[in-house]
Amino acid sequence: MTTSLQRVEHALAAMSASADLGLFSHVAAAEASAAAAESTRRLAADAPRSALEGLTVVLKGNIAVRGWPWQGGLRARAGVIADQDAAVVSRLRAAGAVLLAQSTQDEGALGAEGLALDGPIRNPRDRARSAGGSSGGSAGALAAELCDLAIGTDTIGSVRIPAAFCGVAALKPSFGRVSVRGVLPVHPRFDHVGPMARDIAGVRALLAVIAGHDGSSALSVDYDDGPQPPSRSAGTLSLAGWRIGYAIGFDDLAPEADIIDGHNATIAVLREAGATLVPVDIRPLELRRARRAVFALCEHEMWRTHREAMAADPEAYSGRIRGLLEYGASLDDRKLRALDERVTGFQFDWSRLVTGLDACITPTTPGVAFLLDGSPPDGLADLTVIGTAAAVPAVSVPCPTPATASVASQRALPVGVQVLTASGADVRALELAAVIEAAGRRRQR
């Protein structure tokens, strides 16, 4: 069995060998080695602090880690060093986790393309393709097996999209379940800290450590994680008694064939597990309009945050993000109210659509990881916006391979399925994702 220190040493060597992927903005080699040595001693003394003891964690660059750069992918913040830990970092340290490195991200976390200031974030599954964003560095580090666990942030899909592209798992939790104190903001209404791992068990272990009220907000969330977890019988998982919706009516998003196949394969395995499957027509939600509304509100909020710095030094912001923030500045009160009402209306519309259901599934993205030598697709967040605008927890987990798939097709790029439940029912979403994950593993044997 490898020790924590050995895993860190191996990771550091592998990170150096894979530098072309562009996954890291800071590597804390000495700090990680010291923490791993301490953790190795605790484990040898049979005194672990938690289930995360000695596990290596990579954190997105917009999360404050004391003594680390805190740039958030922004040229305007070059040279800024965090003087204290974000709430989630304090919890990770207390749990005995080893903070290994900081991952790269899209500029200001305002983008899903996996395009950092210094270049693209490459997908370890295919270096010619994007890892997605804005938490692409965290997802890529997991896919390349350079860390045990990772933390990202999700505003409109920023842990779920790269998780789908890289073939890992990620959760956008219920609002307020994980503190965002010490995280550079995009929009306080939509920002979430999201646990990421190569499997659902890792996501659950991370959530158990990082979740909790930190005293910085008056928000109180009631967590309803029923129905009961899937029952186990003869080594299988049963969803008997579950009513699960599955999205239909998303043809206007031009889903790729692999996405449709993965969605259908997921429906099949849930039906095989005993669930009742109910079609949910999502056309009335007008997903593209909803995504544009949320993004526009984020552009305006980011402009409010950065307007003074941008006015003082416009060249400290790339032309792309400057354009986005300038658009946000153009939104007057009337337009902002209309955008806000569209998002609020979406929340009510979604609630009506899924009344009586325990969960609902959709593809995570309309397509697989895109090639970096072309133009990024426009609608990367057209499905992940559901979890954001509806204010519900959302998990992305790799889809099962279709039962009829050939050996060649089983080696295709990852496809993600999004699992959505009611607000507060994060564990329920993870339980259902675990069933999907287990079915996928069985089909790979």
HELIX and SHEET records of a PDB file:
HELIX    1   1 SER A    4  ALA A   17  1                                  14    
HELIX    2   2 ALA A   19  LEU A   21  5                                   3    
HELIX    3   3 ALA A   29  ALA A   44  1                                  16    
HELIX    4   4 ARG A   75  ARG A   77  5                                   3    
HELIX    5   5 ALA A   87  ALA A   94  1                                   8    
HELIX    6   6 GLU A  107  ALA A  109  5                                   3    
HELIX    7   7 GLY A  136  ALA A  143  1                                   8    
HELIX    8   8 ARG A  160  CYS A  166  1                                   7    
HELIX    9   9 ILE A  200  ILE A  210  1                                  11    
HELIX   10  10 ASP A  251  LEU A  253  5                                   3    
HELIX   11  11 ALA A  257  GLU A  272  1                                  16    
HELIX   12  12 ARG A  283  LEU A  285  5                                   3    
HELIX   13  13 LEU A  287  ALA A  312  1                                  26    
HELIX   14  14 PRO A  314  ALA A  316  5                                   3    
HELIX   15  15 GLY A  319  ALA A  329  1                                  11    
HELIX   16  16 ASP A  333  LEU A  353  1                                  21    
HELIX   17  17 VAL A  385  ALA A  389  1                                   5    
HELIX   18  18 SER A  409  ARG A  411  5                                   3    
HELIX   19  19 ASP A  426  GLN A  444  1                                  19    
SHEET    1   A11 PHE A  24  VAL A  27  0                                        
SHEET    2   A11 VAL A  98  SER A 103 -1                                        
SHEET    3   A11 THR A  56  LYS A  60  1                                        
SHEET    4   A11 LEU A 149  ASP A 154  1                                        
SHEET    5   A11 HIS A 192  ALA A 197 -1                                        
SHEET    6   A11 ALA A 169  LYS A 172 -1                                        
SHEET    7   A11 ALA A 394  PRO A 398 -1                                        
SHEET    8   A11 GLY A 416  LEU A 420 -1                                        
SHEET    9   A11 ALA A 359  PRO A 363 -1                                        
SHEET   10   A11 ARG A 243  ILE A 248  1                                        
SHEET   11   A11 THR A 276  ASP A 281  1                                        
SHEET    1   B 2 LEU A 115  ALA A 116  0                                        
SHEET    2   B 2 GLY A 119  PRO A 120 -1                                        
SHEET    1   C 2 ARG A 122  ASN A 123  0                                        
SHEET    2   C 2 ASP A 126  SER A 130 -1                                        
SHEET    1   D 2 SER A 231  SER A 233  0                                        
SHEET    2   D 2 THR A 236  SER A 238 -1                                        
END                                                                             
